[in-house]
Structures are given as structure tokens and as C-alpha cells.
Amino acid sequence: VHQLFGVLQWFDLLIRPKLSVYSAIYDFTISDSPDAVPLPERVLAELACSLCLGMFWRCDLRRRFLPMLGATDASLSYGLGASIVRASEEMVRT
């Protein structure tokens, strides 16, 4: 489940609103229990929903770059933050 979820999240980064599908699976995968546990129905439903919505992963990577560059970061200790800088398309592409 951890490996499948990792792959799904990687593709979901192309279409970020799709990440909103997940809720129960976060609680399930955060467990450190080494024992095998049955897959809860809600987790299975979220995985199935994510796969069904996979048709939205199609993303045109040839689109022009925006003239800005953004960065985000999060920390359990300091909170979260974001920065944006305006830059030429050439700079952003680099």
C-alpha cells in the first residue's frame, strides 16, 4: 500500500487538486506497526477513487513557463511558508 500510494502521489503532483482524494489512507500509512493488518474499506475506496480519477493525470508538459518561480516548505517546528519571485521564462526554465 505504501508503494502504490507513493506512485499515486507522484503522479498526483501533476494535477494537485487530485491530492484532495486522500484522507483515510494518510492515517493508515502513518502506522509504524510491523504486523500485517487488514486494509480498511475507506482506504480501499480512496485508492479505487484515485485510480478512477487517473485519467486526469494527462498533463501537457509543453506548456509555456509562467514568468514567476515559486517555492514552498513546511516544518513541524516552524510551520509553513511560500515565496514567489518574478523571473523571465528563460530563468524559470533553467
Contacts in CASP RR format, 6 or more apart in sequence:
PFRMAT RR
TARGET T0000
AUTHOR 0000-0000-0000
METHOD contacts of the structure
MODEL  1
VHQLFGVLQWFDLLIRPKLSVYSAIYDFTISDSPDAVPLPERVLAELACS
LCLGMFWRCDLRRRFLPMLGATDASLSYGLGASIVRASEEMVRT
1 25 0 8 1.000
1 28 0 8 1.000
1 29 0 8 1.000
1 39 0 8 1.000
1 43 0 8 1.000
1 47 0 8 1.000
2 29 0 8 1.000
4 47 0 8 1.000
5 22 0 8 1.000
5 25 0 8 1.000
5 29 0 8 1.000
5 47 0 8 1.000
8 47 0 8 1.000
8 50 0 8 1.000
8 51 0 8 1.000
9 19 0 8 1.000
9 22 0 8 1.000
11 54 0 8 1.000
11 57 0 8 1.000
12 18 0 8 1.000
12 19 0 8 1.000
12 50 0 8 1.000
12 57 0 8 1.000
13 19 0 8 1.000
14 57 0 8 1.000
14 59 0 8 1.000
15 56 0 8 1.000
15 57 0 8 1.000
15 59 0 8 1.000
18 50 0 8 1.000
18 53 0 8 1.000
18 54 0 8 1.000
18 56 0 8 1.000
18 57 0 8 1.000
21 46 0 8 1.000
21 49 0 8 1.000
21 50 0 8 1.000
21 53 0 8 1.000
22 46 0 8 1.000
22 50 0 8 1.000
23 42 0 8 1.000
23 46 0 8 1.000
24 40 0 8 1.000
24 42 0 8 1.000
24 43 0 8 1.000
24 45 0 8 1.000
24 46 0 8 1.000
25 43 0 8 1.000
25 46 0 8 1.000
25 47 0 8 1.000
28 39 0 8 1.000
28 40 0 8 1.000
28 43 0 8 1.000
31 37 0 8 1.000
64 89 0 8 1.000
65 89 0 8 1.000
65 92 0 8 1.000
65 93 0 8 1.000
66 89 0 8 1.000
66 92 0 8 1.000
67 86 0 8 1.000
67 87 0 8 1.000
67 88 0 8 1.000
67 89 0 8 1.000
67 92 0 8 1.000
68 84 0 8 1.000
68 85 0 8 1.000
68 86 0 8 1.000
68 87 0 8 1.000
68 92 0 8 1.000
69 84 0 8 1.000
69 85 0 8 1.000
69 87 0 8 1.000
69 91 0 8 1.000
69 92 0 8 1.000
70 82 0 8 1.000
70 83 0 8 1.000
70 84 0 8 1.000
70 85 0 8 1.000
71 82 0 8 1.000
71 83 0 8 1.000
72 80 0 8 1.000
72 81 0 8 1.000
72 82 0 8 1.000
72 83 0 8 1.000
73 80 0 8 1.000
73 81 0 8 1.000
73 82 0 8 1.000
74 80 0 8 1.000
74 81 0 8 1.000
END
